[in-house]
C-alpha cells in the first residue's frame, strides 16, 4: 500500500536502493579522504562547498578541531567529551617537540602562545581572539585555555608556584559562574549567551609561571534588566534567586512563591544555568561572604519590585503621574529593599529637576508616563551596572598580581558573536560593530597586511581578492558623517526623537555607501547595514534614547542617600568620578553617549591586540538546536561566509604568512651554517634569495646578506634529512623569499628551519655532553688515582712501620739469642771434664768412599753432637752409615776401615763410652748439667727438654746416661 501511494513498484524500489547504495559508497569513499585533512588549506579546490564537506566529515567522526591556515576552527560538539580535555592530553601537547604535528586542538594554540612568550620574540605578549556566533562555544573554549595555562604555567619543581597556579585557576574558574550568572542570559540562539565582552589577562613572571590574572569587561547589555525581547529572558541571577531561595530568604527578600514580575519573563522555563547554589559557592570562594551575598540578592529583589511599578497617565500635565493601585505595594517593597525613603523614591521618578539660566535656577517639572518609565528603568540599569562592575573589581582583587611580579601576559578575548534577530536595536549595532572591528583586525593582520607588505618588500605576488569590511566600518564609525555620528547628533539636539526622521537622515546622508540598504516593504522605520556576515536590519525606534542612556543627577543623589550598606559603597557621597550633570552656561560639553563610550573601550582593546601577537580561534555552531551529531549545512555555510574563512584559507595556502626581519632571522638560524660549508650564493642555488636589491656596501643589510645566503644553502641538507625521515610534506617546502628588510616563508618552511635548528642544537648539546663526560671521566680517573696513591702511601707507611717494629723485635731476639748462645757455650765448655779435644788429621785417601758419602761426612763433621745422637739411635740409620757418622763425629783418620773398630751400644738407652786405643783413651762423659738455668730456652717449647748443654738427646723421653766407656777394639 505504501509503495502504491508513493508511486513505486518493487522493481523500481530495489533499483533506487541500489543507486542510493552506490551514491553512499562514493560519498563515504570521498569522506574518508576529507576526514584525514587536518588543515583546510589542503582541500583542493578551496571552495565553500569543499570546506563545508570536510568540516562535516570531521564532525561526524567526532573530530571537532581543524586548522584553517592561521586560524583554528572549533566545532561545538554539544556533548561532553572528557577525554578531549584531560590533564594527560594537556601535558602531551605541552611536552611534544612539535605540537603542530599532533592533531589540531585548542591546546595547540595554547602551547604555541606559551612558547612564543618563552622565546621572547617581539612582540612577546600574546593574545587569543575567540570569536563566533552566540552558542558556538566561545566561553567553553576560553575555559579550556585557562585550565591549560594553569597546568603548564606552573613550575613542577616548585610546590609554591604550583599552588599559586592552582589558586589562580580555581579563582578564575570560580569567577565564571558569577560572571555568567550576572552577565549571561537566554536569547533566541543560545541559552547561555554572554551579554558582555570579556578580556582575561593571564599574567606571567620572568620564569613564565602564572602569578595572577585580570578581567576587563566591555559593554554590558544593562538594558536587558528592564527590557527583554519576546521569548528571551533576563539575566540568570534573577531566576536563580527566585527559584533557589529558601523560605526564610523569600520572606526577607519579599519573593513569595509564584510571584509575578514584569521584568522576569518566561519564569517557567528551567535551564541548567538556574543553579543558585553554584553561584553562591563561587562567590564565597571569591571572598564574598554570606552577609554580603544576602545584601546583593536583596538589592536584586528590590529591582524586580521596582519593575512592577506602573504609572497611570495624568490628565493634568502640571500634576505628576501616580502609580497604579496594584503598584503601591511594589513601591513600598522596592524602597524598603533598596534602603530608600518611599516618598523620595517616588518623587525622583515622577518629577524631573531642570537647571536653567545663568543663575542656575532649579525647576521641577512633572514627567509624563513614558518618561516616568524611562527614569524607573534608568534607576534599575544604573544600580545593576554598578553592581556588575563591583563584582568584576572583587574578582580582580582576588586574582590580580602586583605589577612588579609579572612581566608578560597572554590575553583571552571572549566577545559576543555576530547577532541578527527579528528586532535589532542599539545593543546589536554595538555588538556587530565590535565584530566588524575584530574582523578588520584579522584582515589587517593576516590578509591585507600580507599583500601590502609583499609589495613594499619588492616581492612578486598575485593578489587574491578578499572581502574588505572597511566600507562597512566607514558607514558605522566614519568621519565626518556616519551612523554613530548621526545618532550622537540626535542625542545632542534637545528635541524629541523621531524614528522616521532618524531613518530619513541616515538614508539621505549616507546614500552613497555600498553597505547601506533599506527595506521599502517594512512598516517600521529601520535601516539595513550589510555586514561582512550578512545584512542586518536595525529599528530606529528607541535608538536615540538608548544611546543617550541618561543618568539624571537627582537619581544618583537619591542612591547616595540609601541606607543599604552595598548601595552606600556603590554610590559614595563624594565620588571620584563626575556624574553626567550638565555644566553651566555656554561651556556645556557633549554628552558621553553609549556609542561613544563603547567606541573608546573598543579602541583601547584594539590597541592591546595590536601590541601583541594575535591568534585566532573561530567557533562554529553546527546547529541552532544544540543537538549532538547534527550538522546543518545551511547554518554552517552562513557562518563560514560571515567569518571570511575561505578568503583566509586562500591567503594562507598561497602566501607566506611567516615574516621575520633579517637580523632576527640571522640571529635565530645562523646555527644552520654548521650543516653546510660556507659558500657564496649563485644562480644554481636551489633556494635563491629573491627580492634582494643592491644595497650600500656598508649597510646592515649588506652585512647580513652573506649570512642569509649561507643559511639558504643549508636548505637542501634539511630537505634531504626530512625526506630520509619520511616526511614528504617537509621534503618539498615552498621557496623562501627575501625582501628588502624581511624574510618571507610558509609554515612548512618555518617548521623545516626549526627542525634543522633543533638538530644543530642537539648536535651541539651532544658535543657539549661528550666533552663534559670526557672531562668528568678524566676528573674521576684523576681523583681515583689520587685516592689510590694516598691509599698506597698509607699502606706503605703502615707496612714500613710494621717492618720496623718486626726488625727491632728481631734485632732484640737476635742479640738475646747470641748472648744466650755464647753463655751456653761457655757453660758447656766448663762442664767438659777437662777433656782436651784433639783434632785428627784428615783421613787417608785410601778410604774408599763414594761422593755421596763424602758429602755426608762433610756435613756431619760440622754437627758432631747430632751425629753422635744419630749414630746411637735405635732405628733410622743403617749400620754402614752409622759407622761413618761415628767416624765423622770423632774426626777419626780416613784410613782403612779395618784400622779401627767402633763398638756402639744399639740396645741401650744412650751412649756409654767411646774409646780409640791407637791414640790413647778418649773419655766423653754425658751427665746432667749442674747449671741452674741449663734447662731453660729463650722461647717456650711444646716438648720437655732437659737442656741444650746436654749432648745426647731424645725427643720423646729424657735420656738417663751413666758414666760408661766405649771400648775400641784394636
Number of C-alpha atoms within 10 A of each C-alpha: 7 8 10 9 7 8 10 14 11 10 9 11 13 12 11 13 12 12 12 12 12 12 12 12 12 11 11 14 11 14 17 14 12 22 19 12 18 21 22 27 22 15 17 9 11 16 15 16 12 15 24 16 17 24 28 25 22 21 23 15 12 14 21 20 23 23 21 24 20 20 21 23 26 27 24 23 22 18 10 9 10 8 9 14 17 13 14 11 14 22 14 13 23 22 12 12 11 15 18 16 12 12 16 21 21 23 24 20 20 24 23 18 22 22 15 16 22 14 10 11 12 13 13 20 24 27 25 24 21 23 26 27 23 26 27 27 23 28 23 13 20 20 17 18 20 20 22 24 22 22 20 23 20 23 18 11 8 9 11 12 17 20 13 18 24 17 17 23 23 18 21 27 15 20 25 16 21 23 20 21 24 24 24 25 22 19 21 15 19 18 19 21 24 28 26 20 19 20 19 21 20 28 25 24 16 12 12 20 22 31 22 26 25 20 20 15 17 17 21 21 21 23 20 19 22 22 17 17 15 11 10 19 25 26 25 22 24 23 25 19 22 23 19 14 18 11 12 9 17 18 12 14 24 19 22 13 12 10 8 14 15 15 20 20 18 13 15 9 9 11 12 7 20 20 19 20 13 16 22 18 16 20 24 15 14 22 14 16 13 13 9 15 15 15 18 16 21 25 24 23 23 25 27 24 25 27 23 19 24 22 20 15 18 15 10 10 12 11 15 23 25 18 19 13 12 11 18 17 14 21 22 20 21 29 22 20 23 26 20 20 17 16 11 13 19 19 15 21 23 24 21 21 15 13 14 12 9 9 9 12 9 11 12 10 15 22 24 23 19 13 16 27 19 19 22 23 20 23 23 21 21 18 20 20 18 15 20 18 15 15 19 19 15 17 24 20 14 20 22 19 19 9 9 7 14 20 14 21 23 25 26 24 25 24 26 27 24 24 18 20 14 11 12 18 19 22 22 21 23 18 22 22 21 22 23 22 18 19 21 19 17 21 21 15 15 21 24 20 14 22 20 13 14 22 14 11 19 16 18 12 13 10 15 14 11 15 12 16 18 17 15 21 19 16 22 23 17 15 11 8 15 19 24 21 17 19 21 21 14 20 23 16 9 8 8 10 17 16 17 14 12 22 19 15 14 20 19 10 13 18 12 10 15 12 21 22 18 15 12 10 6 9 7 15 19 24 21 16 22 17 20 22 21 13 14 22 21 24 20 22 19 13 22 24 17 19 20 18 19 19 16 19 14 15 19 18 14 16 23 20 18 20 15 19 13 19 21 15 14 17 18 15 13 8 10 7 6 7 11 14 13 15 12 14 11 7 8 10 11 12 17 17 20 20 23 15 13 19 18 12 15 18 14 12 16 15 11 15 21 15 14 19 21 21 21 17 23 25 25 26 24 28 21 17 12 18 13 16 16 16 19 13 16 12 14 20 16 13 22 20 16 17 23 18 20 19 20 20 24 21 23 23 21 15 22 22 19 18 19 15 15 22 17 14 17 18 11 13 18 15 17 25 21 15 18 16 10 15 12 11 18 12 8 7 14 14 20 18 20 16 16 19 13 9 13 10 9 8 9 12 19 15 13 14 19 15 21 22 21 22 24 22 25 21 25 16 14 22 22 14 17 19 15 11 11 11 12 12 14 22 20 16 18 17 18 19 23 26 24 20 17 20 23 24 21 21 17 17 23 17 17 22 22 16 18 23 21 15 16 18 14 12 13 14 12 12 12 12 12 12 12 12 12 12 12 12 12 12 12 12 12 12 12 12 12 12 12 12 12 12 12 12 12 12 12 12 12 12 12 12 12 12 12 12 12 12 12 12 12 12 12 12 14 12 12 13 15 12 12 14 15 12 12 18 14 12 16 17 13 10 19 14 11 9 12 9 9 9 10 11 10 11 15 12 11 10 13 13 12 9 9 9 14 13 10 15 22 12 14 22 18 12 13 19 17 16 24 23 19 20 26 22 19 14 10 9 14 10 11 8 15 19 19 23 27 25 24 24 21 22 19 18 19 21 15 13 15 9 11 18 15 17 15 20 15 13 9 12 16 22 26 19 20 21 20 19 14 11 7 8 14 20 19 18 20 22 17 18 17 10 13 7 10 18 16 13 15 10 8 8 9 6 9 12 18 18 17 17 21 18 16 21 21 13 9 9 11 13 17 13 16 15 12 14 16 19 18 18 13 11
